[in-house]
Amino acid sequence: MKVKILTVHYKTPDLIYEQYDSIRKFYPKIFYHIIDGSDDNKTYFSDLEQKDKNVFVERFGYNIHHGPGMDHGIRNSKHDYILILDSDVSIKSDFLDLMFNDFKGIASGWRLLVNNEGVSSNQSSHTKNKDFKYPYVHPYCMLINKKEYSKYKPFKKHGAPCLDFMMDVFEKNDSDKLIDFDIQKHVDLVIRGTRSKWGINL
């Protein structure tokens, strides 16, 4: 398969085990890449590596953070496409073919409009800046093209880690290549599963 699944982990192994089990129900052979940014000197998921040759855990030994972790996993991928999942997401259906059917170049997932602070129109009560003009595909479940990703500003350490990337896509008039996909039908999300335990540490 030309796609891998990528997740960034930080000291919430129960979420990853749940995610792994859900992935293997629908995609028993897909390559599963875990970026482990845990900074507690523990070795996580060696059991998954031992039993499953299509699991790769990349351990950094420090908190790489979500944006830089995703960026590293995309840039160093041997796969053309990467399905990014938040660590607190589990899969409940086979949906990748549907995502590819609608794919138009850069990324696909839950597309919303944000301002230049990364605040969405859904959160409008939290900001005075109401200029919600930047299409933003949320990375909690996002299919992205590695080659296209390299053309824009990288994901970074931020509460909205894809913001610079999405704004750059917008400025280059390429936002039509960011496709809205009804991902909520296909995955379950534990709201702020990692953040609620460890914070965001920006």
SEKOLTOR-807358 format. One record per residue: x, y, z of N, C-alpha, C, O in turn; residue in three letters. Coordinates in nm, 2 decimals, decimal comma. Example, Ala and Ser with C-alpha at 12.3 -4.5 7.8 and 13.67 -1.06 7.14 Angstrom:
BEGIN
     nu     nv     nw    cau    cav    caw     cu     cv     cw     ou     ov     ow code
   1,32  -0,57   0,78   1,23  -0,45   0,78   1,32  -0,33   0,78   1,42  -0,33   0,85  ALA
   1,28  -0,22   0,71   1,37  -0,11   0,71   1,29   0,00   0,79   1,34   0,11   0,80  SER
This chain:
BEGIN
     nu     nv     nw    cau    cav    caw     cu     cv     cw     ou     ov     ow code
   0,09  -0,12   0,00   0,00   0,00   0,00   0,09   0,12   0,00   0,19   0,13   0,07  MET
   0,05   0,23  -0,07   0,13   0,35  -0,08   0,11   0,45   0,03   0,16   0,56   0,02  LYS
   0,04   0,40   0,13   0,01   0,49   0,24   0,05   0,43   0,37   0,04   0,31   0,39  VAL
   0,10   0,51   0,47   0,12   0,46   0,60   0,04   0,54   0,70  -0,01   0,65   0,66  LYS
   0,02   0,49   0,82  -0,04   0,57   0,93   0,06   0,62   1,02   0,16   0,55   1,06  ILE
   0,05   0,75   1,06   0,15   0,81   1,15   0,07   0,87   1,27  -0,03   0,94   1,25  LEU
   0,13   0,85   1,38   0,08   0,92   1,51   0,19   0,96   1,59   0,30   0,91   1,59  THR
   0,17   1,07   1,67   0,27   1,12   1,76   0,22   1,09   1,90   0,11   1,13   1,94  VAL
   0,31   1,03   1,98   0,27   0,98   2,11   0,35   1,06   2,22   0,46   1,09   2,21  HIS
   0,28   1,09   2,33   0,34   1,15   2,45   0,28   1,09   2,58   0,18   1,14   2,62  TYR
   0,34   0,99   2,63   0,30   0,93   2,76   0,16   0,90   2,79   0,11   0,91   2,90  LYS
   0,09   0,85   2,68  -0,05   0,80   2,69  -0,06   0,67   2,62  -0,13   0,66   2,52  THR
   0,01   0,57   2,66   0,02   0,44   2,59  -0,12   0,37   2,57  -0,14   0,30   2,47  PRO
  -0,21   0,39   2,67  -0,34   0,33   2,66  -0,41   0,37   2,53  -0,48   0,29   2,47  ASP
  -0,39   0,50   2,49  -0,46   0,55   2,37  -0,40   0,49   2,25  -0,47   0,45   2,15  LEU
  -0,27   0,47   2,25  -0,20   0,41   2,13  -0,24   0,26   2,11  -0,27   0,22   2,00  ILE
  -0,25   0,19   2,22  -0,29   0,05   2,21  -0,43   0,04   2,16  -0,46  -0,05   2,08  TYR
  -0,52   0,13   2,20  -0,66   0,13   2,15  -0,66   0,16   2,00  -0,73   0,10   1,92  GLU
  -0,58   0,26   1,96  -0,57   0,30   1,82  -0,51   0,18   1,74  -0,57   0,15   1,64  GLN
  -0,41   0,12   1,79  -0,35   0,00   1,71  -0,45  -0,11   1,69  -0,46  -0,16   1,58  TYR
  -0,52  -0,14   1,79  -0,62  -0,25   1,78  -0,73  -0,21   1,68  -0,77  -0,30   1,60  ASP
  -0,77  -0,09   1,68  -0,87  -0,04   1,58  -0,82  -0,04   1,44  -0,89  -0,08   1,35  SER
  -0,69   0,00   1,42  -0,63   0,00   1,29  -0,63  -0,15   1,23  -0,66  -0,17   1,12  ILE
  -0,58  -0,24   1,32  -0,56  -0,38   1,27  -0,69  -0,45   1,24  -0,69  -0,55   1,17  ARG
  -0,80  -0,40   1,29  -0,93  -0,46   1,25  -0,96  -0,43   1,10  -1,03  -0,52   1,04  LYS
  -0,92  -0,32   1,05  -0,95  -0,29   0,91  -0,83  -0,29   0,82  -0,85  -0,31   0,70  PHE
  -0,71  -0,27   0,87  -0,59  -0,26   0,79  -0,48  -0,35   0,86  -0,40  -0,29   0,93  TYR
  -0,49  -0,48   0,84  -0,40  -0,57   0,92  -0,25  -0,56   0,87  -0,16  -0,60   0,95  PRO
  -0,23  -0,50   0,75  -0,09  -0,50   0,70  -0,03  -0,36   0,69   0,09  -0,34   0,66  LYS
  -0,11  -0,25   0,71  -0,07  -0,12   0,68   0,05  -0,08   0,77   0,05  -0,12   0,89  ILE
   0,14  -0,01   0,72   0,26   0,04   0,80   0,21   0,14   0,90   0,15   0,24   0,87  PHE
   0,25   0,12   1,03   0,21   0,21   1,14   0,33   0,26   1,21   0,41   0,19   1,27  TYR
   0,35   0,39   1,20   0,47   0,47   1,24   0,43   0,55   1,36   0,35   0,64   1,36  HIS
   0,49   0,52   1,48   0,47   0,59   1,60   0,59   0,68   1,63   0,70   0,63   1,65  ILE
   0,57   0,81   1,63   0,67   0,90   1,68   0,65   0,92   1,83   0,55   0,97   1,87  ILE
   0,74   0,87   1,91   0,73   0,87   2,05   0,82   0,98   2,11   0,94   0,98   2,11  ASP
   0,75   1,09   2,15   0,82   1,20   2,21   0,81   1,20   2,37   0,83   1,30   2,43  GLY
   0,79   1,08   2,42   0,78   1,07   2,57   0,92   1,10   2,63   1,02   1,06   2,58  SER
   0,92   1,17   2,74   1,04   1,22   2,81   1,06   1,16   2,95   1,11   1,23   3,04  ASP
   1,00   1,04   2,97   1,01   0,98   3,10   1,10   0,86   3,11   1,09   0,78   3,21  ASP
   1,19   0,84   3,01   1,28   0,73   3,01   1,22   0,59   3,01   1,28   0,50   3,05  ASN
   1,10   0,58   2,96   1,03   0,45   2,95   1,04   0,41   2,80   1,03   0,50   2,71  LYS
   1,05   0,28   2,78   1,05   0,23   2,64   0,91   0,18   2,61   0,87   0,07   2,66  THR
   0,83   0,25   2,53   0,70   0,21   2,50   0,69   0,13   2,37   0,77   0,15   2,28  TYR
   0,59   0,04   2,37   0,55  -0,03   2,25   0,65  -0,13   2,19   0,64  -0,17   2,07  PHE
   0,75  -0,17   2,27   0,84  -0,28   2,22   0,76  -0,41   2,19   0,80  -0,48   2,10  SER
   0,65  -0,43   2,26   0,57  -0,55   2,24   0,51  -0,55   2,10   0,49  -0,65   2,03  ASP
   0,46  -0,43   2,06   0,40  -0,41   1,93   0,50  -0,44   1,82   0,47  -0,50   1,72  LEU
   0,62  -0,38   1,84   0,73  -0,40   1,74   0,77  -0,55   1,72   0,79  -0,60   1,61  GLU
   0,77  -0,62   1,83   0,81  -0,76   1,83   0,71  -0,85   1,76   0,74  -0,95   1,70  GLN
   0,58  -0,82   1,78   0,48  -0,91   1,72   0,43  -0,86   1,59   0,36  -0,94   1,52  LYS
   0,46  -0,74   1,54   0,41  -0,69   1,42   0,52  -0,62   1,34   0,57  -0,51   1,38  ASP
   0,56  -0,68   1,23   0,67  -0,63   1,15   0,64  -0,49   1,08   0,73  -0,42   1,03  LYS
   0,51  -0,46   1,08   0,47  -0,33   1,02   0,44  -0,22   1,12   0,37  -0,13   1,09  ASN
   0,50  -0,24   1,23   0,50  -0,13   1,33   0,64  -0,08   1,35   0,74  -0,16   1,37  VAL
   0,66   0,05   1,34   0,79   0,12   1,37   0,77   0,23   1,47   0,70   0,32   1,45  PHE
   0,84   0,21   1,58   0,84   0,31   1,69   0,97   0,39   1,68   1,08   0,33   1,69  VAL
   0,96   0,52   1,66   1,08   0,61   1,65   1,08   0,69   1,78   1,00   0,78   1,81  GLU
   1,18   0,66   1,87   1,18   0,72   2,00   1,28   0,83   2,00   1,40   0,82   1,97  ARG
   1,24   0,95   2,05   1,32   1,07   2,05   1,38   1,09   2,19   1,49   1,15   2,20  PHE
   1,31   1,05   2,29   1,36   1,07   2,43   1,34   1,21   2,48   1,38   1,24   2,60  GLY
   1,27   1,29   2,41   1,23   1,43   2,45   1,09   1,46   2,39   1,05   1,39   2,29  TYR
   1,02   1,56   2,44   0,89   1,59   2,38   0,91   1,67   2,25   0,94   1,79   2,25  ASN
   0,90   1,60   2,14   0,92   1,66   2,01   0,80   1,75   1,98   0,82   1,84   1,89  ILE
   0,69   1,73   2,04   0,56   1,81   2,02   0,49   1,76   1,89   0,56   1,70   1,80  HIS
   0,37   1,79   1,88   0,28   1,74   1,78   0,32   1,78   1,64   0,34   1,70   1,55  HIS
   0,34   1,91   1,62   0,37   1,97   1,48   0,50   1,92   1,43   0,51   1,86   1,32  GLY
   0,61   1,94   1,51   0,74   1,89   1,46   0,75   1,74   1,45   0,82   1,68   1,36  PRO
   0,67   1,66   1,53   0,66   1,52   1,52   0,60   1,48   1,38   0,65   1,39   1,31  GLY
   0,49   1,54   1,35   0,42   1,51   1,22   0,51   1,55   1,11   0,53   1,47   1,01  MET
   0,58   1,66   1,12   0,67   1,71   1,01   0,78   1,61   0,99   0,81   1,57   0,87  ASP
   0,84   1,56   1,09   0,95   1,46   1,08   0,89   1,33   1,02   0,96   1,28   0,93  HIS
   0,78   1,29   1,06   0,72   1,16   1,01   0,68   1,17   0,86   0,69   1,07   0,79  GLY
   0,64   1,29   0,82   0,61   1,31   0,68   0,73   1,32   0,59   0,75   1,25   0,49  ILE
   0,83   1,41   0,63   0,95   1,43   0,55   1,03   1,31   0,53   1,10   1,29   0,43  ARG
   1,03   1,22   0,63   1,12   1,10   0,63   1,05   0,98   0,59   1,10   0,87   0,61  ASN
   0,93   0,99   0,54   0,85   0,88   0,50   0,89   0,82   0,36   0,94   0,89   0,27  SER
   0,89   0,69   0,36   0,91   0,62   0,23   0,78   0,60   0,15   0,78   0,55   0,04  LYS
   0,67   0,64   0,21   0,54   0,63   0,15   0,50   0,76   0,08   0,54   0,87   0,13  HIS
   0,42   0,75  -0,02   0,38   0,87  -0,09   0,27   0,95  -0,02   0,26   1,07  -0,03  ASP
   0,19   0,88   0,06   0,08   0,94   0,13   0,09   0,89   0,28   0,13   0,78   0,31  TYR
   0,04   0,98   0,37   0,05   0,96   0,51  -0,09   0,99   0,57  -0,14   1,10   0,55  ILE
  -0,15   0,89   0,64  -0,27   0,92   0,71  -0,23   0,95   0,85  -0,18   0,86   0,93  LEU
  -0,24   1,08   0,89  -0,21   1,12   1,03  -0,33   1,10   1,12  -0,44   1,14   1,09  ILE
  -0,30   1,04   1,23  -0,40   1,02   1,34  -0,35   1,08   1,47  -0,24   1,06   1,51  LEU
  -0,43   1,16   1,53  -0,40   1,20   1,67  -0,39   1,07   1,75  -0,46   0,97   1,72  ASP
  -0,32   1,08   1,86  -0,30   0,96   1,94  -0,43   0,92   2,01  -0,45   0,80   2,05  SER
  -0,52   1,01   2,02  -0,65   0,98   2,09  -0,76   0,95   1,99  -0,88   0,97   2,02  ASP
  -0,73   0,90   1,87  -0,82   0,87   1,76  -0,82   0,72   1,74  -0,71   0,66   1,74  VAL
  -0,94   0,65   1,73  -0,95   0,51   1,69  -1,04   0,50   1,57  -1,13   0,59   1,54  SER
  -1,01   0,40   1,49  -1,08   0,38   1,36  -1,20   0,29   1,38  -1,20   0,19   1,45  ILE
  -1,31   0,32   1,31  -1,43   0,24   1,33  -1,49   0,19   1,19  -1,60   0,13   1,19  LYS
  -1,42   0,22   1,08  -1,46   0,17   0,95  -1,34   0,17   0,85  -1,24   0,23   0,88  SER
  -1,36   0,11   0,74  -1,26   0,11   0,63  -1,29   0,23   0,54  -1,39   0,22   0,47  ASP
  -1,21   0,33   0,55  -1,25   0,46   0,48  -1,14   0,51   0,39  -1,17   0,61   0,32  PHE
  -1,02   0,45   0,38  -0,91   0,51   0,31  -0,95   0,52   0,16  -0,91   0,62   0,09  LEU
  -1,01   0,42   0,10  -1,04   0,43  -0,04  -1,14   0,54  -0,07  -1,12   0,61  -0,17  ASP
  -1,23   0,57   0,02  -1,32   0,68   0,00  -1,24   0,82   0,01  -1,27   0,91  -0,07  LEU
  -1,14   0,83   0,10  -1,06   0,95   0,10  -0,98   0,97  -0,03  -0,97   1,08  -0,08  MET
  -0,93   0,86  -0,08  -0,85   0,87  -0,20  -0,94   0,91  -0,32  -0,90   0,98  -0,41  PHE
  -1,06   0,86  -0,32  -1,16   0,89  -0,43  -1,18   1,04  -0,44  -1,20   1,09  -0,55  ASN
  -1,18   1,11  -0,33  -1,20   1,26  -0,33  -1,08   1,34  -0,33  -1,08   1,46  -0,33  ASP
  -0,96   1,28  -0,32  -0,84   1,35  -0,30  -0,80   1,43  -0,42  -0,81   1,39  -0,54  PHE
  -0,75   1,56  -0,39  -0,72   1,65  -0,50  -0,58   1,72  -0,48  -0,57   1,84  -0,49  LYS
  -0,48   1,64  -0,44  -0,35   1,70  -0,44  -0,28   1,71  -0,31  -0,17   1,65  -0,29  GLY
  -0,33   1,79  -0,21  -0,25   1,82  -0,09  -0,30   1,74   0,03  -0,22   1,66   0,08  ILE
  -0,42   1,76   0,08  -0,47   1,70   0,20  -0,62   1,68   0,20  -0,69   1,75   0,13  ALA
  -0,67   1,59   0,28  -0,81   1,56   0,30  -0,84   1,53   0,44  -0,76   1,47   0,51  SER
  -0,95   1,58   0,49  -0,99   1,56   0,63  -1,10   1,66   0,66  -1,17   1,71   0,58  GLY
  -1,12   1,68   0,79  -1,22   1,78   0,84  -1,17   1,92   0,81  -1,07   1,96   0,87  TRP
  -1,23   1,98   0,71  -1,19   2,12   0,67  -1,27   2,22   0,74  -1,40   2,22   0,73  ARG
  -1,21   2,32   0,81  -1,28   2,43   0,87  -1,21   2,56   0,83  -1,10   2,56   0,78  LEU
  -1,27   2,67   0,87  -1,21   2,80   0,84  -1,15   2,86   0,97  -1,22   2,85   1,08  LEU
  -1,03   2,91   0,97  -0,96   2,97   1,08  -0,91   3,10   1,05  -0,90   3,14   0,93  VAL
  -0,88   3,18   1,15  -0,81   3,31   1,14  -0,66   3,29   1,15  -0,61   3,18   1,16  ASN
  -0,59   3,40   1,15  -0,44   3,39   1,15  -0,38   3,35   1,28  -0,26   3,35   1,30  ASN
  -0,47   3,33   1,38  -0,43   3,28   1,51  -0,46   3,13   1,53  -0,42   3,07   1,63  GLU
  -0,52   3,08   1,43  -0,56   2,93   1,43  -0,69   2,91   1,50  -0,72   2,79   1,52  GLY
  -0,76   3,01   1,53  -0,90   3,00   1,59  -1,00   2,98   1,48  -1,00   3,05   1,38  VAL
  -1,09   2,88   1,50  -1,19   2,85   1,40  -1,32   2,93   1,42  -1,34   2,98   1,53  SER
  -1,40   2,93   1,32  -1,53   3,00   1,33  -1,61   2,93   1,44  -1,71   2,99   1,49  SER
  -1,59   2,80   1,46  -1,66   2,73   1,57  -1,63   2,78   1,71  -1,70   2,76   1,80  ASN
  -1,51   2,85   1,72  -1,46   2,90   1,85  -1,47   3,05   1,85  -1,39   3,11   1,92  GLN
  -1,56   3,11   1,77  -1,56   3,25   1,75  -1,57   3,34   1,88  -1,53   3,45   1,88  SER
  -1,63   3,28   1,98  -1,65   3,36   2,10  -1,52   3,38   2,18  -1,52   3,46   2,27  SER
  -1,42   3,31   2,14  -1,29   3,32   2,21  -1,19   3,42   2,14  -1,08   3,43   2,19  HIS
  -1,24   3,49   2,04  -1,14   3,58   1,97  -1,21   3,70   1,92  -1,33   3,70   1,89  THR
  -1,14   3,81   1,91  -1,19   3,93   1,86  -1,17   3,94   1,71  -1,23   4,01   1,63  LYS
  -1,07   3,85   1,66  -1,04   3,85   1,52  -1,13   3,75   1,45  -1,12   3,63   1,46  ASN
  -1,23   3,81   1,38  -1,33   3,73   1,31  -1,30   3,70   1,16  -1,39   3,66   1,09  LYS
  -1,18   3,72   1,12  -1,14   3,71   0,98  -1,11   3,56   0,96  -0,99   3,52   0,94  ASP
  -1,21   3,48   0,95  -1,20   3,33   0,93  -1,19   3,30   0,78  -1,29   3,28   0,72  PHE
  -1,07   3,31   0,72  -1,06   3,30   0,58  -0,97   3,19   0,53  -0,96   3,16   0,41  LYS
  -0,90   3,12   0,63  -0,80   3,02   0,59  -0,86   2,88   0,60  -0,88   2,84   0,72  TYR
  -0,88   2,81   0,49  -0,92   2,67   0,50  -0,81   2,59   0,57  -0,69   2,60   0,54  PRO
  -0,85   2,51   0,67  -0,76   2,43   0,76  -0,81   2,29   0,77  -0,92   2,27   0,83  TYR
  -0,73   2,20   0,72  -0,77   2,06   0,74  -0,71   2,01   0,88  -0,59   2,02   0,90  VAL
  -0,80   1,97   0,97  -0,76   1,94   1,10  -0,68   1,81   1,10  -0,71   1,71   1,04  HIS
  -0,56   1,81   1,18  -0,47   1,69   1,17  -0,51   1,58   1,26  -0,44   1,48   1,28  PRO
  -0,63   1,58   1,33  -0,67   1,47   1,41  -0,69   1,35   1,32  -0,68   1,23   1,37  TYR
  -0,73   1,37   1,20  -0,73   1,26   1,10  -0,72   1,32   0,96  -0,82   1,37   0,91  CYS
  -0,60   1,32   0,91  -0,57   1,39   0,78  -0,49   1,30   0,69  -0,39   1,24   0,73  MET
  -0,53   1,29   0,57  -0,46   1,22   0,46  -0,38   1,33   0,39  -0,44   1,42   0,34  LEU
  -0,24   1,31   0,38  -0,16   1,41   0,32  -0,06   1,35   0,22  -0,02   1,24   0,23  ILE
  -0,04   1,43   0,11   0,06   1,39   0,01   0,20   1,44   0,04   0,22   1,56   0,06  ASN
   0,29   1,35   0,06   0,43   1,39   0,10   0,49   1,49   0,01   0,55   1,59   0,05  LYS
   0,48   1,46  -0,12   0,55   1,55  -0,22   0,49   1,69  -0,22   0,56   1,79  -0,22  LYS
   0,36   1,70  -0,21   0,29   1,83  -0,20   0,33   1,90  -0,07   0,34   2,03  -0,07  GLU
   0,33   1,83   0,04   0,36   1,89   0,17   0,50   1,97   0,17   0,51   2,07   0,23  TYR
   0,59   1,92   0,09   0,73   1,98   0,09   0,73   2,11   0,02   0,83   2,18   0,03  SER
   0,62   2,15  -0,04   0,61   2,28  -0,12   0,58   2,40  -0,03   0,58   2,51  -0,07  LYS
   0,53   2,37   0,10   0,48   2,47   0,18   0,55   2,48   0,31   0,64   2,39   0,34  TYR
   0,52   2,58   0,39   0,58   2,59   0,53   0,54   2,47   0,61   0,43   2,42   0,60  LYS
   0,64   2,43   0,70   0,61   2,30   0,77   0,52   2,32   0,89   0,49   2,43   0,93  PRO
   0,47   2,20   0,94   0,40   2,20   1,06   0,49   2,24   1,17   0,61   2,21   1,16  PHE
   0,44   2,30   1,28   0,54   2,34   1,38   0,47   2,33   1,52   0,36   2,30   1,53  LYS
   0,55   2,37   1,62   0,50   2,37   1,76   0,40   2,48   1,78   0,44   2,60   1,78  LYS
   0,28   2,45   1,80   0,17   2,55   1,80   0,04   2,48   1,84   0,03   2,36   1,82  HIS
  -0,05   2,55   1,90  -0,18   2,49   1,93  -0,26   2,45   1,81  -0,34   2,36   1,82  GLY
  -0,23   2,52   1,70  -0,28   2,48   1,57  -0,16   2,45   1,48  -0,12   2,53   1,40  ALA
  -0,11   2,33   1,49   0,03   2,30   1,43   0,04   2,31   1,28   0,15   2,33   1,23  PRO
  -0,08   2,30   1,21  -0,07   2,31   1,07  -0,10   2,45   1,02  -0,12   2,47   0,89  CYS
  -0,11   2,55   1,10  -0,15   2,69   1,07  -0,06   2,75   0,96  -0,12   2,79   0,86  LEU
   0,07   2,76   0,98   0,16   2,82   0,88   0,15   2,75   0,75   0,15   2,81   0,64  ASP
   0,14   2,62   0,75   0,12   2,54   0,63  -0,01   2,58   0,56   0,00   2,61   0,44  PHE
  -0,12   2,58   0,63  -0,25   2,61   0,56  -0,25   2,75   0,51  -0,31   2,78   0,41  MET
  -0,20   2,85   0,59  -0,19   2,98   0,54  -0,11   3,00   0,42  -0,14   3,08   0,33  MET
   0,00   2,93   0,41   0,09   2,93   0,29   0,02   2,87   0,17   0,03   2,92   0,06  ASP
  -0,06   2,76   0,19  -0,14   2,70   0,09  -0,24   2,81   0,04  -0,25   2,82  -0,09  VAL
  -0,30   2,88   0,13  -0,40   2,98   0,09  -0,33   3,09   0,01  -0,38   3,13  -0,09  PHE
  -0,22   3,14   0,06  -0,15   3,25  -0,01  -0,10   3,21  -0,15  -0,09   3,30  -0,24  GLU
  -0,08   3,09  -0,17  -0,04   3,04  -0,30  -0,16   2,99  -0,39  -0,14   2,93  -0,49  LYS
  -0,28   3,03  -0,34  -0,40   3,00  -0,41  -0,42   2,85  -0,44  -0,47   2,81  -0,55  ASN
  -0,38   2,77  -0,35  -0,40   2,62  -0,36  -0,50   2,56  -0,27  -0,50   2,44  -0,25  ASP
  -0,58   2,64  -0,20  -0,67   2,58  -0,10  -0,78   2,49  -0,16  -0,84   2,41  -0,09  SER
  -0,80   2,50  -0,29  -0,89   2,40  -0,35  -0,84   2,26  -0,35  -0,92   2,17  -0,38  ASP
  -0,71   2,24  -0,32  -0,65   2,11  -0,30  -0,66   2,05  -0,16  -0,61   1,95  -0,13  LYS
  -0,73   2,13  -0,07  -0,76   2,09   0,06  -0,90   2,04   0,07  -0,99   2,12   0,06  LEU
  -0,92   1,91   0,08  -1,06   1,85   0,06  -1,13   1,82   0,19  -1,07   1,76   0,28  ILE
  -1,25   1,86   0,20  -1,33   1,83   0,31  -1,38   1,69   0,30  -1,44   1,65   0,20  ASP
  -1,36   1,61   0,41  -1,41   1,47   0,41  -1,48   1,45   0,54  -1,42   1,49   0,65  PHE
  -1,59   1,39   0,54  -1,67   1,37   0,66  -1,61   1,25   0,75  -1,66   1,14   0,75  ASP
  -1,50   1,29   0,81  -1,42   1,19   0,89  -1,49   1,14   1,01  -1,46   1,04   1,06  ILE
  -1,58   1,23   1,07  -1,65   1,19   1,19  -1,73   1,06   1,18  -1,75   0,99   1,28  GLN
  -1,77   1,02   1,06  -1,84   0,90   1,04  -1,75   0,78   1,06  -1,80   0,67   1,09  LYS
  -1,62   0,80   1,05  -1,53   0,68   1,04  -1,43   0,67   1,15  -1,36   0,56   1,16  HIS
  -1,42   0,77   1,24  -1,33   0,76   1,35  -1,40   0,81   1,48  -1,49   0,88   1,48  VAL
  -1,34   0,76   1,59  -1,38   0,81   1,72  -1,27   0,89   1,78  -1,15   0,85   1,76  ASP
  -1,30   1,00   1,85  -1,20   1,09   1,91  -1,23   1,11   2,05  -1,33   1,14   2,10  LEU
  -1,12   1,08   2,13  -1,13   1,11   2,28  -1,08   1,26   2,29  -0,96   1,29   2,26  VAL
  -1,17   1,35   2,32  -1,14   1,49   2,31  -1,03   1,52   2,41  -1,03   1,50   2,53  ILE
  -0,92   1,58   2,35  -0,80   1,62   2,42  -0,75   1,51   2,51  -0,72   1,53   2,63  ARG
  -0,74   1,39   2,46  -0,70   1,27   2,54  -0,56   1,29   2,60  -0,54   1,26   2,72  GLY
  -0,47   1,34   2,52  -0,33   1,36   2,57  -0,32   1,50   2,64  -0,26   1,51   2,75  THR
  -0,39   1,60   2,58  -0,38   1,73   2,64  -0,44   1,74   2,78  -0,39   1,82   2,86  ARG
  -0,55   1,67   2,80  -0,61   1,68   2,93  -0,53   1,62   3,04  -0,54   1,66   3,16  SER
  -0,44   1,53   3,00  -0,35   1,47   3,10  -0,22   1,54   3,12  -0,17   1,56   3,24  LYS
  -0,16   1,59   3,01  -0,03   1,65   3,02  -0,02   1,80   2,98   0,09   1,86   2,99  TRP
  -0,13   1,86   2,94  -0,13   1,99   2,89  -0,07   2,00   2,75  -0,04   1,90   2,69  GLY
  -0,05   2,13   2,70  -0,01   2,15   2,57   0,14   2,20   2,57   0,21   2,18   2,47  ILE
   0,19   2,26   2,67   0,33   2,29   2,69   0,39   2,37   2,58   0,50   2,34   2,53  ASN
   0,32   2,48   2,54   0,37   2,56   2,43   0,46   2,68   2,49   0,51   2,76   2,41  LEU
